[in-house]
Amino acid sequence: MTPVVILHEAEVELWEAVTFYENRCAGLGLDFEREIKAAVELIQQSPDRWPIRKDGTRRCLLRRFPYLVVYVHHNDQVWVIAFAHCSRRPGYWSGRAEQVRPRRK
């Protein structure tokens, strides 16, 4: 399996979303967390399954929640750069992709 690194900013987003859903309905935040973990495991098993977008990222859409796992597959590692809501601030993570993307010569 491919190693996964989750950027600190993405981890903060994850726990904010878990808290949001848990405050809406007991257990919903835990469901969200489980779905995120399942998506990350799928990515870990087959990181090239999702197409590369123009910005160099790949995106895995969750089934039950309107969230994307935005990641870069580079140097035999998966770098999760965002757990992003599908309808809020599109592309805000693009600067994060620069942190892990290979530099062009």
N, C-alpha and C positions, 0 to 999 in steps of 0.2 A: 504494500500500500504506500501511496505517496504521503510524505510528511506534510502536515498542515501547520502553518503559522498564522495566527489571528492577530492583526494589528490592534494595538491598544484602543484606538478610536472605534474600531468595529466592535470590540468587546464591550465598550461603554454603551454603544447603541443597542447591543443585544440585551444587556441587563436593564436598560431603560424600557425597552419594549416588553420584556418579561414582566417588569413591575407594572407597566400600563395595563397589560391584559389581566394580570392577577388582581389588580384593583377593580377592574370591570366585573370580573366574575371569578370566584374562587376556583382554582384549578386550571383556568384558561391560560395563565402565564406558564404553567408547567407544560401544558399541551404545546404551546408555542416553542418552548425550549426543546421539547422532544422532537418537534418537526425540524427545527434548526439543526439539531444533532444528526438526524437522519439525512438531511440534505448534505451536510458536511461529510458524512460517511460515504454517500454516493459520489460526491466530488473526489474524495480521497481514493476511492476504488477506480474511478474512471475520469480523471481530470480533463481529458480532451473531449469528453462527450458533448459539451456545450460549445457552440461556435465562438470564435474570437470576434469581438466587435471592433469597430473602427478605432476606439480608444484603447485597444489592447487588452481589455478585460473580457471575462466570461461571466455569464449570469445564470444562476439556477433559480427558477421561480418555485416558491413553496406551493403546495397544493391547497392548503386550507387557509392560509393567511396571505394578505397582499404584500409579501416581502420577497426581496431578491437576496441571494447570497452572491455578492460581487467579488470576484477573485481573479488572480493572475497566476498562471502556471509558468514558473520560471526556475531554471536550475534544478529540476527534479523536485521542486517543492511547490505546494499550493499556498499562496499568500491571500488570505481572506482580508479584503480591504474595506468591506462594508456589509452590514446587514441593513438593507435599505428598503423603506416603505415605497411601494410602487407609485404612489401619487404625491409624494412630497419631495421637493427640491431635487429634481432629476439631475444627475451628473455631479452632485456636490463632492463626490469621492474622487473625482478625476485627478486631483493633486496627489492623492494617496497612491495611485497607480504609479506615479513617477518615482516613488520611493523604492519600488521593487522591480520596476521594468528595466531591462538591460539598456545601458547607455549606448547610443549609436555613435560610431566613430566617423 
